[in-house]
Amino acid sequence: MTEMPGIMISAPSSGTGKTTVMLGLLRALAEDGLQVQPFKSGPDYIDPAFHHAASGRASFNLDSWAMGPDLLAAISQQALGADICVAEGSMGLYDGVATRGQSGFGSSAETAQRMGWPVVLIVDVSGQAQSAAATALGFQAYNRQVPFAGVILNRCASPRHERLARLGMENAGVNVLGVLPRRGDLTLPERHLGLIQAVEHPDLEAAIAGYATFLREHVDISAIRDAAKGQLPEHAGAQLPVPPAQRIALARDAAFSFTYPHVLEGWRRAGAEILPFSPLANEAPDATADLVWLPGGYPELHGCTLAAADNFLSGIRKHAETRPVHGECGGYMALGDTLIDKEGTHHRMAGLLGLVTSYEKRKFHLGYRRAVLDAPLPGYAPGAALRGHEFHYSTILEQPDAPLAQVADADGNPVPETGSYRGNVSGTFFHLITAEEGA
C-alpha cells in the first residue's frame, strides 16, 4: 500500500448538493497549491469532466461492481504524484446493487472503505433541524468499517436553523465541518441524462470559482484536509484496459463524448494513437485509422445535423467496407438506419446497421450490464465476458441484425438490448467499462 490521504464526498441520497461541494472543494484545494486527484465512485461518465475542469487533473471512475482488484489498483495509481484525493460518490453512500460483482456491490461506501477515505456526508437540512442528526448518526453507525470524517449541512435557511441543526449534531456526537446556506443559483444545468456536459456549460470557469468561494466562506477546509487519510491499493496484475487497435479514430464532440477516462488512458498508455474527429462538424474519420469508435452522447439532440453530415457519413461507410467500426449507445444509434427524435421527426443515420430507435416515447434504461459476446467486438473475441453500464431513454423499434452478445443486468436477468453486428460494424447500448478479470 502507498499512503495517500483522501476523502469521499457522499450523501444520504441524490440531489443533496454533492457536486457543488465536490467542485468547490477541488478548486479551493487547487488554489491552495495542492495537487488534487479527483475520482468518481460508480459508473458516471459526465462528472469526471467537471472534476477535471475544477482540479486540473483527469478524474477516474472507481467501481467495485464492474471492476476487479487489478483494474481498481491500476486506476488508483493514477493518483501518484498528487497531494490529496477527493472522490465524489454516486447516489446515497450505501446504495449499490443486490448481487455482488467483481469486487463488491458498487456502493460509494465500499470505495471509501477500500481506499481508507473518510466520508464527508452532505446532509440536506431543509424541512428539518435536529432531526437531521438522526440521519447523520445512522449513516455513521450503519457500517463502522467505513471511515467517517463528519458532515456538511446544506440548504440551511437561517442562523436559527443552523443553531438548531448544529445542536442536534452535537448531541449525536457528529462532527460538523461546515454549514451551507440555501442558495438557488448554485445548481448546474441539467437535461434528461443528468448534468449537461462540461463542454456545454455557458460559463463553467466562473461557476466553479463561485463554488470555491462559497465553500471557503462556509466550510472548514483545513479541517477536511486534516481529516483526509488513506492508501492506494497495489496489485501485481494491475493494468488499465489495452487498446483494441493501434490507430483509433474517436468521435469527439457534443453529440459523442461518453467514454470512461480509464479506458482512453489505458489506450494512450499502451501507445495507441487517438485520432479525434467531429461528426457534428461534418468531419470524416482519419482514412488511415485501424478502427472507428463512436462513443455515447446526445445524437438525438443533433439529428438534423448528423443526417446532413455527408462527409462524416460517407467516410464512416467507406471505412466499414474493410475495417471495424463500433458504436456505444448514442454511437450505436448513429450507426443504425433511423433515429426518431422526441418530436417524432425521422432522421436517416449511417445505415451500417438496421437499428431504428425512437425518443418519441421516452423509456428509461438504467443499470449495470454483463455481456458475453456472441461475435467479436473490437479488442475482444467471442465468448469474452464484459462489464458495462447502460443509461438512455431510447426505445428500439427495429434491430434486424444478428445479436452481438447475451446481455444481463446486475442480477443476471437477461435484457433485450443485446447490441448487434453486421460485417465489420458492431454496436452496444452499454458503455464498456472492462472485461472480467481472470476470464
N, C-alpha and C positions, 0 to 999 in steps of 0.2 A: 504493500500500500504506500502511496505517496501522499503526504499530508497536503491538504488543500482546503482552506476554510471556505464554507459556502452556507447559503440559506435557501430555504424553499418558501416562495410566496404562494400561499394557498388560501382557501376559504371554505366555509360550510357548503357553498353551492355556487353555481354560475351566476353572473350578474351582480356580484358584490363589490367590484372595483379592483380586481386583481391586476388587470392590465394597466390601469392608471398608476397604481403603486409600483408595478414592475418597471415600467418605462421611466417613471420619475426617479426611482432608486438607481437604475442603471446609469442614467445621465448624471445624477448627483455624485455617485461614486467615481465616475469617469472624470468629472470636473475636479474632484479632489485629488486627481493624479493616479488613481488606481487602474490597473489593467483588469477589466471585469469580463469574466467569461459567462455569457448567458446560456441557459438551457431551457428547453420546454419539456415538461413531463407529459407524455401522451402523444397522440398522432396528429396534432395540429400542424398545418403547413402554411398558415398565414402569419401567426405570431412571430416566428423566427425572424422574418424580415423587419418587423418593428423593433425587435431586440437589437438587431444589427445596427439599425439607424440610431438607436439610443446609446449603444455602448461602443461602437466602432469595431466590434469583433463579431464574426459569424456565430450564430446561435444554432444549437443542435438539439434534436429530439432524443430523449431517453424513454424507452417504452418497454416495460417488463413483460407485457403480453406478447408483443411481436418479436422482441429481441432476446437472444441468448446471452450467456455471460461473455462470450468472445466479443460480440459487437458492442455490448454495453461498456466493456472495458475500453475498446478501441475509441468509442465516441467520447468517453470521459477523459481520455488522454488529450483531447483537443484543448483542454484547459491548461496544459503545461505552459508555463511562462506567464500565466495570469496571477493576480494577487488574491482574487476572491471570485467565487462562483455564485451566481444568483439564478435560481431556477423558478420558472412560473409553472404552477400546477394546472391541471385540467379539471373542470367541473368542481365537485367537492373533494376535500382532502382524501377521503376513503373510498371514493367512487371508482369502481372498476367493473370488470365483467364477472360472471358467475363461474366460469370454467378456466382453470389455470392454463396459461400459455407457456412460452419458452422459459420464462424466469419468474412469472408471477401473474397477477390478475389485472395489471395495467393501472393501478392507482398511484396518485402522487405520494401517498404515504409510503408506499413501497420504495419509490425512488429516494425519498428523504431518508428512510431507514438504511437503504443500501449504501448511500453516499455519506451518511452521518451528518446530513444537513439539518439543522434545527428549523422548525416550521415557524414562519411568521403568518399568523392566521388573520385574514381580513374579515372583520365582523361588521355587517351592516346593522347599525343600531336604530335605524328608522322604525318608528312604531313600537319601540320598547326602550327600556333603560336598564335597570338592574337585572332584568330577565336575560339580557344578552350574556351575562356572566355564566348562566347555566349552560348555554350553548358552548361557550368557550371552554368551560370546565369539562364538559362531556367530550369534546374533541381532544382535549389534553389527556383525559383519562382512558379513552376508548382503547388505545394501544400504547402502553407505557414504553414500548420499544422504539416508538417514533420520537425523536428528539423534538423539543418544543421550546421556542425562544420567547413567545409572547404574542400579543395581539395588537393590531391597529384597528381602532374603531372608526368606521366610515359612516358618512352621511349623518353627522351629529347636527341637531337643529339649533342648539343654543348653548350658552355657558351652563345654564341649569341642567340641560340634558346631559352635557358632558360630566358634570359633577355626579349626577346620579349613576351614569354608566360606569364611571371610574370607581364609585363606591361599591358597586356590585362586583367588579373585577377584584378590587382589594379584598372584599370579604371571601371571595372564592380562591384567593391566592394566585391570581393570574396576572402576569406582568404586562403592563400597558406600555407599548413602545411609541404610541402616537395616537392622535385623535384628529380626523379629517372632517372639517365642517362640510355641510351639504352644499354642493355647487353643481348646477345643471349644465355648465359649459365645459365640463371636463370629459364628456363621453366621446369616444371615437365613432365616426360614421360607420354604419353597418348596412349590409344587404342580406340576401337570403342564405348565404353560407356563413354569416357572422360578420366580422370586420371586413371593410373594404381592404384591398391590398395596400401595402405601404406605398408603392409607387403611384397610387391613385390619390393619396391624401393631398388636398389642396395646399396645405402648409404644415407638413409633418414636423419640420425642424422647430418651428415656433410652438407647436403643440407639446413636443417633448420637453423643450426648455421650460414651458409653463408648468408641466407636471413636476419637474425637478424643483422649481421654485416653490411650488405648493407643498411638496414633501419637506423641504428644508424648513418651512415655516411651522409645520405641524407634527413632524416626526423626529424622534431622536435617532438620527442616522448613525451617530457614534455608538449608541447602544446596540444597534443592529450589527455594525461592524464587529463590536466586541463579542456578540453572541455567535458569530459565524465560526464554524468548525467543520471538520470532515476530512475525507480522504478520497483519492482516486483509486478505484479498484484496478488491479493488474491481472492479466490472464495470458498464458503462454501463446494461445492461438489467436490473440486479438488482432483483427484487421477489419478495415472498412470494406464495403462491397467492391468487388472488382468490376472493371468496365466491360460492357458487352461487345465493344468494338474499339478500334484504335482512334478512328476519326468519327465523332458523333455530331451530327447536325441537330441542334436542340432548339425547338421553337421557344421564343422568349419574348413575350410582350404582355399587354393587359388581358389578352384572351387565353394565354397559355403560360402559366408560371408556377403551378403547384408541383414542385419536386422536392423531396426531402433533402435538406442540406447535406446530411451524411452520405447520401448516395452520390451526389455530384462531387463532394470532397474525395470520396473513395476513387471515383473515376480519374480525377485530376492527379491524386497521389500516385496512382498506378501508371501515369504517363499518357493517359488518353487525351486527345485534343478535342475540346468542346468548341463547336462552331455555331454560335448563336445566330438565329435569323428570326425575322418578324413576319409572320403571315399577315398581320394587320397592315403592315407597310408594303404588302404585296411582294415580299422577298421570297425567292426560291431557296431551298436548302442548298448548301455547297455541293456542287456537282461531283466533287471528289470524296464526299463523305462515304463511310462504310455503312452507316446506319442513320436513319432519320427517326427522332424521338419527339413525339408531341405530348407534352405534359397536360395535366388537367388545368382548368381555369374557368373562364366565363365566355365560351364561344356563343352561348345563347344571347348574350348582350350585343354581339357583333355579327349577327347572321348575315345582314346585307353586305357588310364589308368583306367578310370571308367569301361569300358566294361570288363576289365580283373580283376577287383577287386572282386573276387569270395566271399571272406569273407564278404565284405560290402553288396553285392547283396543278398547273402543267408540270412544274418542277417536281412536285412530290409524286405525281403519276409516273413520270419518266424514271425517277429513282426506283419506284416499286417494281419496275419491269425486271430489274436484275439484282436488287439489294433490299435488305429488310427495312420495313417501316413499322413502328409501333406507336400506339396512342393509349394514353391513360385518361379515363373519364371524359373530360371535355375534348381531349385529343382523339379519343376513340370516336366520339360523336362526329368530329370534323372529318374523320376518315370514312364515315358512312355515306349513305346516299342522300338522306334528307334530315335536316334539323328544323323542328317546328317550334317557334318561339312562343312566349306567353300570350301574344295577341292572336296566335293561330296562323301566323304567316309561315309558309313553307320556304326554306332556304336550301338550295342544292349544295351539297358538300362535295368532297373529293370523289366519292363513288368507288373507292377502292374496296369497300365492304358494303354489304346490302343493308346495313343498320339504318333504321328510321327511328328517331327519338323525338319526344314532344315534351314541352314545358307548359302546354296549354292548360292541362290539368295537373297541378303540382302533386307529386307523390314523394314523400320523404324517404330517402335511403341512407342509413347511417349505421356504421359499425365496422368492427374488425372483420377481416376476411382471411381464410386459409384456402389456398388454391393448389391443387395437384394438377400439373399440366398434362393435357392430352396431346399437345403438339408443342413444337419449340416456340419459346419466347426469346427474343434476343438476349443471349448470355446464359440461357437455361435450357436444358434438354427435357424432352417428355419424361414425366414421372417426377420431376423436381417439385418439392413442396415449398410454396412461397407464403409469406405473410404480408398483409397489406391492410388498407383501410379504405372504406367507401363512404362518400358523403356527397349526395346530389339530390336534385328534385325532379329529374327527368324520368319519363316513362318510355319503355321500349315498346314500339308499335310493330316493328318487324326486325328480326335478327335471323336471316335465312342462311347465313354461312355456318360452317362447322364450329361447334363449341371449342374454345381454347383450353378450358380447364374444368375440373369439378370443383366448384366453389362452395364453401360453407361459412356460416357465421362463427362467432367466438365459441358457441356452444356445440358446434358440429352440425347444425341444421343446414341442409342444402338451401342455396339461394338461386334464383333464376338468372341472375346476372353473371353468366359463365364466361363472358368475353367471347370472341370469335376470331377466325382467321380465314384468309383466302390467299393462296400463293405466298408471296413474301410479306404480306400485310397481316398484322395482328393488333388486337386491342382488348383492353380490360376496363371495367368500371372501377376496380380498386386501384389505389395508388400503391405501388410497390414499396415496401419497407426493407425486406431482406428475404433471403432463402433461409430455411430452417437449418440450424446448426446440427452437425452430426448426421445429416440425412444422406 
